[in-house]
Amino acid sequence: MRRRTFDIAAKYIVVLVTAVIPLIPVVAMFLWLFMQSVSGRVILSLIPAELTLDNWRFLWSPVQAGLKEYPNIWPVAFNSLLLALTVAGIVVFVSTMGGYSLSRMDFRGRSALMQFIIALHAFPSIILLIALFILLNAVGLYGKGYVTLLGIALIKAGLEIPMATWIIKGFFDAIPWDVERAAFVDGAGRWRTWRSVILPQILPGIGAVSIFSFLAGWSEFVMVYTFIKDEAYYTLSILIYYLIGEFKYIDWGLLAAMGLFYTIPTIIFFGTSQRLLLKIYVGGVKR
Amino acid sequence: MIRKRLSKVYERIAPWLFLSPMLGLTIFAWILPVILTVYLSFTDLSLKNFLAFIRDFFTDQVRFTLENFQRMFAGGDPYLATVLQVTALYVGSVLVFNAFFSLIMSISIAYFIRNEAISTALRILWLLPRIMPPVVYALLWHWFIDPDYGLLNKLLASVGIPQSLLPSSWLLDPPYSQLLMIMINGYVGASFGMIIYTAAIKSIPSDILNAAYVDGASEFQVARRIIIPMLKWPMLFVVSWQTLSLLASYEYILAVWGAGGGSEGVGIARAANVMVWSLYSYTKAFNDYQYGYASAISLMLVFIGVALIYLYFKIFGFRRLMEPSKVLER
């Protein structure tokens, strides 16, 4: 009996020590982000005091640091949106076509190709950055404003595609063959079948992949930081990165408000489709 | 007749038509870069001949050379030894956190806690570091570790850690900065293990657990004697997968410390002693403009990557790589 009590106590101690206490920093950080964004200072790091909207001034006027004026937030947010949407568009288009072929068609080299996709998925793409930089330069996609952003979108999409294709393939696999055969019997060709019979059934998969790749493009930091030097084509991640260097210790309120502004789409998407995203994470976690 | 033949041809090429956008992008984003990395590491490409190289790939201003490898292996770059040490510390420590700590954490979340709502809430909180944009995640840590304004030093002081043991700057004072590097990446990586393990724990047939209860085992004993042994494949998967991705990942270190140590002197990664192998390659390329040497440093990671992936296929087989979180009897 005493052993029982000991085991139950041990169980709760393990839960507390491993799953709950380590979360204190994470929770504190998030609370701070919200609190700090609307207050002049926070008491004990977490309780807001001196409520103000001044931290959000970047929404209507450009941020200034000394003599330097940083670009207005809206064009920058537009660039981020453009990048994210382009990545999502390319990924969805390419992975639905590829996933369909891998799931439904029989051809030589199919299983080799699938193994290759898994191998790519495991391969950490970030170490290819130097070669990608040279490649962008060589094909004339570097240093040309929106064209460079397009180049980044293409690369980012290319890097997301093994995983996305794999996920979409899983959704195709789940559709019974009979549905497709019925369409064939009724005289629909491959393309017609794909568009009007199959596509509607894999919409959840497409939704998941598009949200996932949208967020990947939206959060992209390293490539934009490395490839975009002209302020007019900054994305939010880079603007905030440089502002952290400028305003750390000086204006935490501004940084928190900007950080929150930048995170809102992530929070919304994750909040609304958390189940879907978790499914993807299980199927294809990158890191 | 012709129509029939045409449709036969079509049937044969249709799969490749559907695959062609994927193959094209794959060549652009993976295959060409790998080939280029190999090629560049045998050149002396740097700022001085960069433009000539971009205009003409076969310009004679770029020499074929083995210097990069001599420099790497024959002690031409003494700092590399430090980089290697930091990398070993980084990969080793984060791995322990991600594979073993998160195993116990997952058992807590998915087995000890029976309340579905609490379990889900904890899972979402643990996922937050991973889903945040890296720059915002870096901002949050910048605040958290700030000695005056942040929370970390206050928390540590409140649990009785003397002021003399706390650094004046978590970012810059080496043993502390390395600890910070491990924490920052550990929180992101822990959710990887958690995702795999919790799914695996949920897939354990309840008969097995019930049989143990009937025999009088406590939950604690079940966790120790049944669940952990059953998770050995997922564990192996997490360890091997994370080894590779940690070796190559520098995004969060870059976001917090900057590239650093180069001619621009913008970053402080070197001063803080958090310069890992992959970040060093990045620094050599984009701060020092030594593209050839930087590629040679990257090439080591490409080799390790290819070798490890080959090994994964050998160890796990295709099927286990696909479904790492299934507890399969073998």
Contacts between the chains, C-beta under 8 A, distances in Angstrom:
chain1	res1	chain2	res2	distance
A	3	B	218	7.7
A	4	B	218	6.3
A	7	B	218	4.0
A	7	B	219	7.0
A	7	B	220	4.1
A	7	B	221	7.0
A	8	B	218	7.4
A	8	B	219	7.9
A	8	B	220	7.7
A	10	B	220	5.4
A	11	B	112	5.3
A	11	B	219	5.8
A	11	B	220	5.2
A	12	B	112	7.8
A	14	B	104	6.5
A	14	B	107	7.8
A	14	B	108	5.8
A	14	B	112	6.8
A	14	B	220	7.9
A	15	B	108	4.3
A	15	B	112	5.1
A	15	B	113	6.3
A	18	B	101	6.8
A	18	B	104	4.7
A	18	B	105	4.3
A	18	B	108	5.2
A	19	B	105	4.9
A	19	B	108	4.0
A	19	B	109	5.2
A	19	B	113	7.6
A	19	B	122	5.6
A	19	B	126	7.9
A	20	B	122	7.3
A	22	B	105	7.6
A	23	B	122	7.3
A	23	B	125	5.2
A	23	B	126	7.0
A	24	B	155	7.3
A	25	B	144	6.1
A	25	B	151	7.6
A	25	B	152	7.4
A	25	B	187	7.6
A	26	B	125	6.1
A	26	B	126	7.7
A	26	B	128	5.7
A	26	B	129	6.3
A	26	B	187	6.7
A	27	B	125	6.6
A	28	B	144	7.0
A	28	B	151	5.3
A	29	B	140	4.0
A	29	B	141	7.6
A	29	B	143	7.2
A	29	B	144	5.7
A	30	B	128	6.8
A	30	B	140	7.7
A	32	B	140	7.4
A	32	B	143	6.1
A	32	B	144	7.8
A	32	B	151	7.5
A	33	B	136	7.8
A	33	B	140	6.5
A	36	B	143	7.7
A	44	B	154	7.9
A	45	B	149	7.4
A	45	B	150	6.8
A	45	B	151	4.5
A	45	B	154	6.8
A	46	B	151	7.5
A	90	B	25	7.5
A	93	B	21	6.8
A	94	B	21	4.3
A	94	B	22	5.1
A	94	B	25	6.0
A	95	B	22	7.1
A	97	B	18	4.6
A	97	B	19	7.2
A	97	B	21	6.0
A	97	B	22	7.0
A	98	B	18	6.5
A	98	B	19	5.3
A	98	B	21	7.1
A	98	B	22	3.6
A	100	B	18	5.9
A	101	B	14	7.8
A	101	B	15	4.7
A	101	B	16	7.8
A	101	B	18	3.7
A	101	B	19	4.9
A	102	B	19	7.6
A	105	B	14	6.5
A	105	B	15	4.0
A	105	B	18	7.2
A	106	B	15	7.7
A	107	B	12	7.5
A	107	B	15	4.1
A	107	B	16	7.2
A	110	B	15	7.7
A	113	B	19	7.6
A	114	B	318	7.9
A	115	B	313	7.1
A	115	B	318	6.1
A	118	B	318	7.2
A	118	B	321	5.6
A	118	B	322	7.0
A	119	B	309	5.0
A	119	B	313	7.5
A	120	B	26	7.0
A	120	B	30	5.8
A	122	B	241	6.7
A	122	B	244	6.5
A	122	B	305	7.9
A	122	B	308	7.9
A	122	B	309	5.1
A	122	B	312	6.5
A	122	B	321	7.7
A	123	B	30	7.5
A	123	B	244	7.8
A	123	B	305	5.2
A	123	B	306	7.7
A	123	B	309	6.3
A	124	B	244	6.1
A	124	B	245	5.3
A	124	B	247	7.3
A	124	B	248	3.3
A	124	B	249	6.6
A	124	B	301	7.4
A	124	B	305	6.2
A	125	B	29	7.4
A	125	B	30	7.1
A	126	B	248	5.7
A	126	B	249	6.4
A	126	B	250	7.2
A	126	B	251	6.7
A	126	B	278	7.0
A	127	B	37	7.9
A	127	B	248	4.8
A	127	B	278	5.9
A	127	B	281	7.1
A	127	B	298	5.0
A	127	B	301	4.6
A	127	B	302	6.4
A	127	B	305	7.3
A	128	B	29	8.0
A	128	B	30	7.2
A	128	B	33	3.9
A	128	B	34	6.6
A	128	B	37	6.3
A	128	B	298	7.5
A	128	B	302	7.8
A	129	B	282	6.7
A	129	B	285	7.6
A	130	B	37	6.9
A	130	B	40	7.0
A	130	B	281	7.1
A	130	B	282	7.8
A	130	B	285	4.5
A	130	B	286	8.0
A	130	B	291	6.0
A	130	B	294	5.4
A	130	B	295	5.4
A	130	B	298	6.0
A	131	B	32	7.4
A	131	B	33	3.8
A	131	B	34	7.3
A	131	B	36	3.9
A	131	B	37	4.5
A	131	B	40	6.6
A	131	B	295	6.9
A	131	B	298	7.9
A	132	B	29	7.4
A	132	B	33	5.2
A	133	B	285	7.3
A	133	B	286	7.7
A	134	B	36	6.0
A	134	B	40	6.9
A	134	B	45	8.0
A	134	B	53	7.8
A	134	B	54	7.6
A	134	B	291	6.9
A	135	B	28	7.7
A	135	B	32	6.0
A	135	B	33	6.2
A	135	B	36	6.3
A	137	B	54	4.8
A	138	B	54	5.8
A	138	B	57	7.0
A	154	B	25	7.0
A	154	B	28	6.7
A	154	B	29	7.3
A	155	B	28	7.5
A	155	B	29	5.1
A	157	B	25	6.4
A	157	B	29	7.7
A	158	B	25	4.1
A	158	B	26	6.4
A	158	B	28	5.7
A	158	B	29	2.6
A	158	B	30	6.8
A	159	B	29	5.5
A	159	B	30	7.7
A	161	B	22	5.9
A	161	B	25	5.7
A	161	B	26	6.7
A	161	B	29	7.7
A	162	B	26	7.5
A	165	B	22	6.0
A	190	B	14	5.7
A	215	B	131	7.3
A	218	B	133	7.0
A	219	B	132	7.8
A	219	B	133	3.8
A	219	B	134	6.4
A	219	B	135	7.9
A	221	B	133	7.1
A	221	B	134	4.9
A	221	B	135	5.4
A	221	B	251	6.4
A	221	B	254	7.8
A	221	B	255	6.0
A	222	B	251	5.4
A	222	B	254	6.4
A	225	B	254	7.6
A	226	B	282	8.0
A	226	B	286	5.7
A	236	B	133	7.9
A	237	B	133	5.9
A	237	B	134	7.4
A	237	B	135	4.5
A	238	B	135	7.9
A	240	B	135	5.1
A	240	B	136	7.0
A	240	B	139	6.9
A	241	B	135	5.1
A	241	B	138	7.8
A	241	B	255	6.9
A	244	B	135	7.5
A	244	B	138	7.0
A	244	B	139	5.6
A	244	B	142	6.2
A	248	B	142	5.8
A	248	B	146	7.9
A	249	B	146	7.2
A	249	B	149	7.5
A	252	B	143	6.2
A	252	B	149	6.6
A	255	B	139	5.8
A	255	B	143	7.9
A	256	B	139	7.8
A	256	B	143	7.7
A	259	B	135	7.9
A	259	B	136	4.5
A	259	B	139	4.9
A	259	B	140	7.5
A	262	B	133	6.1
A	262	B	135	7.6
A	262	B	136	5.9
A	263	B	132	6.5
A	263	B	133	6.4
A	263	B	136	5.3
A	266	B	131	6.0
A	266	B	132	6.8
A	266	B	133	6.5
A	270	B	131	5.4
A	274	B	124	6.6
A	277	B	131	7.9
A	278	B	123	7.9
A	278	B	127	7.9
A	278	B	195	7.4
A	281	B	127	7.8
A	281	B	195	5.1
A	282	B	195	5.7
A	282	B	196	7.4
A	282	B	199	5.2
A	282	B	325	5.9
A	285	B	192	5.4
A	285	B	195	5.9
A	285	B	196	7.4
A	286	B	245	7.0
A	287	B	188	7.3
A	287	B	189	7.2
A	287	B	192	6.7
A	287	B	242	7.9
A	287	B	245	4.4
A	287	B	249	5.9
